[in-house]
Amino acid sequence: MSDFNIRPLGDKLIVDVDEEETTSGGIIIAHSKNDGLATGTVLAIGKGTYDKKGKFIETEVQPGTRIVFNLGSGEIIKHDDNEYVTIHENEILGTIT
């Protein structure tokens, strides 16, 4: 993780999604037992974002945190021949301990 050299902005996170079945077009298919949920590990975080009143809210999760989020959230990015997902922090459903 320490050699990951992309830094997201705002409240964005870059997530290494756990292996799922992927179509030839790059669409990730959830297994029926997952009910459309995905798990992954946060690789990089943005500093945070501002709320509606202008107060700065720091990103709560840290790199290395295991998370659960809705499959299909965010956007797929490619880096060094790997695919990752970038999501907003508020798209996280929970952390895995």
N, C-alpha and C positions, 0 to 999 in steps of 0.2 A: 504493500500500500504506500509506503513512503516514496516510491519512485513514480507515483502517479502525478503527472505534471499538468493537469487541467484544473483550473480553479473556477468553480461556478460563481456567478454573481447573485446578489440579493439573497433570497431564501431558497435558492435552487440547491439540489443535491445531485450527485452522480452516484448511481447505484449499480453494483455488479449483481445482476439478477441470477438467482439460482437456476440451474438447468431445467428447462421445460422443452417440450416438443416444439420445433420451429419448422414452418413451411419453407419451401424453396424461395418464396418471396420475402422471407424474413419476418413473417407474422408469427408471434408466439401463441401457441395453443395451450390453454389451461386444461389440465386434466380435470375430469368431472368432479373428482373428490375435493379439488381446491375451490370450487364454486367461484371462479374468476379472481382468486386472490393469488398474489405472487409474494415471494420472500426474496430478500437479497441483503447485501452488505453495503453500507454507505462507504464510498471511497473518498469523496471530497465534498466539502460544504461551502456555501457562500456565507458571508458574515451575518446576514439577516435582512430584515426589511422594516419599513415604517408602517405603523397602524394608521387608521383614519384620522387620528388626532395628532399625527406627526411624531409620536413616540417611537424610538428605535427599539425593535425587538430582535435580540440576538437569536441565531439558530440554536435550537435546543439539542439536537442530536450531534454526535461527533463521528468522525471517520472510525470505522470498525464496528459501529452499531448495526445489529441485525434488525431488519424491519419487515413489516407486512404492509402491503399496499394493493390497491386494485390493479389487476392485470389490465394493461392498455393505458394506464396513466402515463403521462409524460411523453417524451420523445426519445427515440433510439438514436444514439450517436456511436460512431465508429472511431476507435483510437488504437493505433498499434495492432491492427488486425483483430481487435476484440470489439464486441458490441456491449454498450452500457445503456442505461436508461437515466435520463435527467428528469427529475420531478420537483415540484414545490414541496416544501416541508409540510404544508397543511394537507397534502395528499397521503401522508403516512397514516395508516390505521392504528398502528401500535408497534412497540418494540418487542423483540424476542430476547428473553433473559436466560 
